[in-house]
Amino acid sequence: MLAEKTDNRSSITSVAEKELGLLSRHIEVLKTVKEHGPIGIIRLSQMTGEPQHMIRYSLRTLEKDGIITPSPNGAVVTDKVHGTLGTLESTLEDFSTKVNDLKKKLK
């Protein structure tokens, strides 16, 4: 049997928090690569405070999307970074609107 939750968060809330945390980490890694690249996993881990295995996952995700690329000296951003950041900003604004709409539905 699963252990009972000790707080009032539902599984749907936990999933949303987990996904938001993942997005936040990917953005932080991307920002750090953009500002300090080329940069390796160990240094990224030190600068962000995230464990190396989580940095590796974020780098793989960002590389798969073509936003960063590996180099002999560490990760660097690609030309795709500026368009991606603009799209991401717009998407986050849309999320903000949707979150506000959802809050209104709860009242």
N, C-alpha and C positions, 0 to 999 in steps of 0.2 A: 504494500500500500504506500502511496506517495505521502510524504510528510506534509502536514497542513501548513499553509502559508501563515506567517506571523504578522503580516501587515494586511492592509485592505486593498492591495493592488490585485486586479484580475489578470488572468493570463494575457488578455488582449492588451492591457496596459503595459505589461512586462515586455511583450513583443515590440510594441511601439518604442519603448525606452531603449531596448536593445538595438533596434534598427537605427534610431536617432544617434545613439552612441557610436555605432559603426560609421555612419556618415560623418559624424563629427571628427572621428579619428582619421578617416580618409582625407578630409579637408585639411586637417592639421598637418598631416604628412605631406600633402601636396604643397601647402603653403611653405613648409620648411624646405622642401626640395627646391621650390621656386626661388626662395630667398638665399639659400646657402649651398645650392648644388654646384658642382657634383658633390654628393654626400652619400656615405655608406650607412648600412643598417645600424652599426654600433653607435655611430654619432647621432643618427636620427633617434635612436632609442634614448640616448642621453639627453638630447634636446627636448624631446616631447614627454619624457617620463613613461613612455609605453614600453612594454616588454618587447624584446627582439622578434619573437614569433608573431606578434601582432603587427609590428612594422613590416615584416616580410609579407604578411597577408595583404596589407594595404598597398604595398609596392606592387605586388602581383596584380591586384585589382586595377590599379592606376595604369600599369603597363599594358594590361589586356585591353584597356580602353584607349590606348595610344596617347595618353596624357604625359607619361614619363617614359624614359628609355634608360636602360643600363649603359654605363660607360666604364672604361677601365678604372676611373677614379670614383665611381659611385653613380647614383641616380641623377638624371638631369631631366628637365621638362622639355617637351617637344613644342613645336609651333601650335599644336592643337590646344595648348593650355589656356590661351586667352579666350577662345570661343567657348571652351568648356566652363570656364569661370563665369562668363556672362550667362550662359544657359543655366548654370547652377544657381546663380543669384536670382534669376527670374523664377526658377522652379521653387526656390525657398520662399519667395514672395507669394507665389500661388499657394504653397503649403500654409503660410501664415493666414491667408484669407480663409482657407478651408478649415483651419483649426478654430478661427474665430466663429465661423458658421456652425461648427460642431458644438462649440461652447453655448451658443444661443439655443441650440436644439435641446441641450441638457436642462435648460431653465424651464 
